């Protein structure tokens, strides 16, 4: 088998397939077992890594397949660290919504009101704009359901749900950042 870094004659798609076949499952296993990353986050980071390797491997010279593997792994570790840092700051940004009691009118009637969180309001507005199957996919996947189980509810091919899910997450994140 020819060394990966010597496959410069391949087009980008074929080279991506080759490094995916050689390194994808190893990186996935490492992310899941060592970093406790979710399945979707792990695949997202793997694809980022592979595209970054394709983009930048020409800037380096490698003495052996081990050196190239080390390069791939180093890029992946950097993405894992960035992901961990981002997740840590995201959980620190979480704010609790308080429930307060207020008195209405002269009758002394009480009613429970929730303090309105603007981020939650924006999220609900964006979710309302989506189709039912899109909301179901986001909700069910966020609860950890397998794509095979979700396919029965949303009437979409199981092998396409991962792509739909990633796209929906990106679109929703982009819209939330634009509005907040």
Buried (B, 14 or more C-beta within 10 A) or exposed (E): EEEBBEEEEEEEEEBBBBBBEBBBEBBBEBBBEEBEBBBBBBBBBBBBBBBBBBEEBEEEEBEEBEEBBEBBBEBBBBBBEEBEEEEEEEEEEEEEEEEEEEEEEEEEEEEEEEEEBEBEEBBEEBEEEBEEBBBBBBEBBEEEBEBEEBBEEBEBEBEEBBEBBBEBBEEBEEBBEEEE
